[in-house]
Amino acid sequence: MTDGAVPAGDDGDATGTGDAGSTSDSSSGDSAEAVSCRALDYSFGDTKAVDGLDLSVRTGEIFGLLGPNGAGKTTAIRCITTLLPVPPDIVKVFGHDAAKEKMAVRRLLGYVPQQLSADAAMTGRENVTLFARVFDVPRRERAARVAQALDVVDLSDAADRMAQTYSGGMIRRLELAQALVSAPRLLMLDEPTIGLDPIARSSVWEHINAVRRATGMTVLVTTHYMDEAEQYCDRVGLMHRGRIHALGTPGELREELRERRRAEADEARKSGTTGESAETAESGEARSDTVPTLEDVFRDVVGQGLEEEGGTYRDVRSTRRTASRLG
Ligand SMILES: Nc1ncnc2c1ncn2[C@@H]1O[C@H](COP(=O)(O)OP(=O)(O)OP(=O)(O)O)[C@@H](O)[C@H]1O
C-alpha cells in the first residue's frame, strides 16, 4: 500500500483508539470548519516536528501551508490524514475527531502525498481503479467513477497506456485522479507541483481549481512556491519550526507588512535620531511604498527566506521522481 492510499478499512493506529464515527453527533460531517488543529504536537524521538500548531481550514477554501524544508508541513498533513496517531480532541476533520473517529475522517479525504503513489507497471486506468477498490467505491459504480476521474484530469486518451510512458505532469494528474475517485470533501496535496515545469504546474492547478469549482471541495495544500500560493490559495499559513507564524489571505499578509514598514519608516523619520544613515532611511521609505511579496512577508516573520533553511530542498526536488518519467 502506498502512502497515498488511506483506506477506510485499514486502521493503522498504533494507539488502538476506536472509531466512534457512526455514533457521533457530527457523523454527517457538517461543519463550517473543514480542518481544525488545536495545539497539535508531534515528535519523532527528540525532533519536535510539529510544535503547538493551531490551524483552521474553512469549508470550500483552498488553504496553502507554506514553509521551508523541515517546517513540519508533511507531519501536520499526515496527522490530519490519521496516518500518524494524535491524541483525542486535537485534530478534527468536518467535526470528526482524528483519534476517536478515524474511519469517518478517512472517508472524507483524498490525499496526494509528496512521494510517488502511482505504479509504473500499470495503466492509468488500472492505477485509478486500484484506488477506487481501496476506497470502497461500490463495484457497480467503479468503472464510471474511474472514467470520470480520469476525464477530470484530462487523461482519458492516455488511460490505457502504462504509467511509465507518462510525463511528470501527467503522473501528477494521475495521482490527482487517484485521490479524486472517492469524491472526497477534503483534498490534501503535499507539494503537488514540486519538480514540474511551469506549464505542467499550471495545468495541475487548473485541474485542482476546476474540481473545486464543480464540487465545492476543500483543498489543503503544502507548497514551497510562493507564486502558486499567491495565485491559487484563498488563505495561507506561513509555517516555521512546527507552527504557523502568520495567517491570512496573500493580500492581507502583504498589506500588513506594508503597513508595518510604513509605520517603521514614519517612526524613523520622526525620531531622526536613530543614527541610521540618510541612505538607509531613504531605502526604508522606498521599501514602505512598494508592495511586498509573500516571500518578503515570510522573511519578515521568520527572519529568513523560504529556501534558506534545511539546505536539502533542491535535493528533494531533484529526487522527486515524477519530475521526469517513471522508471
Ligand atoms: N519519519 C521521520 N523520522 C524522524 N524525523 C522525521 C521524520 N519525518 C520528519 N522528520 C523530521 O521532522 C521535521 C519536520 O519534517 P516534515 O517532513 O514534516 O517537514 P516539511 O515541512 O514537510 O518539509 P519537506 O518540505 O521537506 O517535506 C524535520 O526535522 C524532519 O527531519
The ligand as a Gaussian input file, in Angstrom:
#p B3LYP/6-31G(d) Opt

LIG

0 1
 N        9.973000       9.703000       9.890000
 C       10.722000      10.626000      10.493000
 N       11.650000      10.288000      11.396000
 C       12.411000      11.214000      12.023000
 N       12.304000      12.539000      11.797000
 C       11.404000      12.942000      10.898000
 C       10.570000      12.023000      10.185000
 N        9.764000      12.721000       9.361000
 C       10.077000      14.010000       9.523000
 N       11.058000      14.160000      10.452000
 C       11.631000      15.425000      10.913000
 O       10.582000      16.266000      11.346000
 C       10.804000      17.608000      10.937000
 C        9.629000      18.075000      10.089000
 O        9.631000      17.336000       8.870000
 P        8.477000      17.447000       7.783000
 O        8.752000      16.454000       6.709000
 O        7.164000      17.398000       8.460000
 O        8.727000      18.928000       7.243000
 P        8.197000      19.586000       5.902000
 O        7.863000      20.993000       6.234000
 O        7.116000      18.772000       5.318000
 O        9.461000      19.555000       4.978000
 P        9.578000      18.971000       3.490000
 O        9.192000      20.090000       2.618000
 O       10.996000      18.616000       3.405000
 O        8.698000      17.776000       3.376000
 C       12.124000      17.625000      10.220000
 O       13.126000      17.998000      11.152000
 C       12.309000      16.196000       9.777000
 O       13.672000      15.873000       9.682000

